[in-house]
Amino acid sequence: MAKEEIKKLIEQSKKSIEQDHEKFSQSIKDDLQSFKKKTLDKI
């Protein structure tokens, strides 16, 4: 029984981490786009 609970917790953690990673990656991409626009506008 304990093994099954641990497996479920690991799966939930994995999903959570993957979602956080996606959000973080998208945030960085958005920041880069913004930075590129600002830089090009200055030139």
ChimeraX attribute file (.defattr): number of C-alpha atoms within 10 A of each C-alpha:
attribute: neighborCount
match mode: 1-to-1
recipient: residues
	/A:1	5
	/A:2	7
	/A:3	8
	/A:4	9
	/A:5	10
	/A:6	11
	/A:7	11
	/A:8	12
	/A:9	12
	/A:10	12
	/A:11	12
	/A:12	12
	/A:13	12
	/A:14	12
	/A:15	12
	/A:16	12
	/A:17	12
	/A:18	12
	/A:19	12
	/A:20	12
	/A:21	12
	/A:22	12
	/A:23	12
	/A:24	12
	/A:25	12
	/A:26	12
	/A:27	12
	/A:28	12
	/A:29	12
	/A:30	12
	/A:31	12
	/A:32	12
	/A:33	12
	/A:34	12
	/A:35	12
	/A:36	12
	/A:37	11
	/A:38	11
	/A:39	10
	/A:40	9
	/A:41	8
	/A:42	7
	/A:43	5
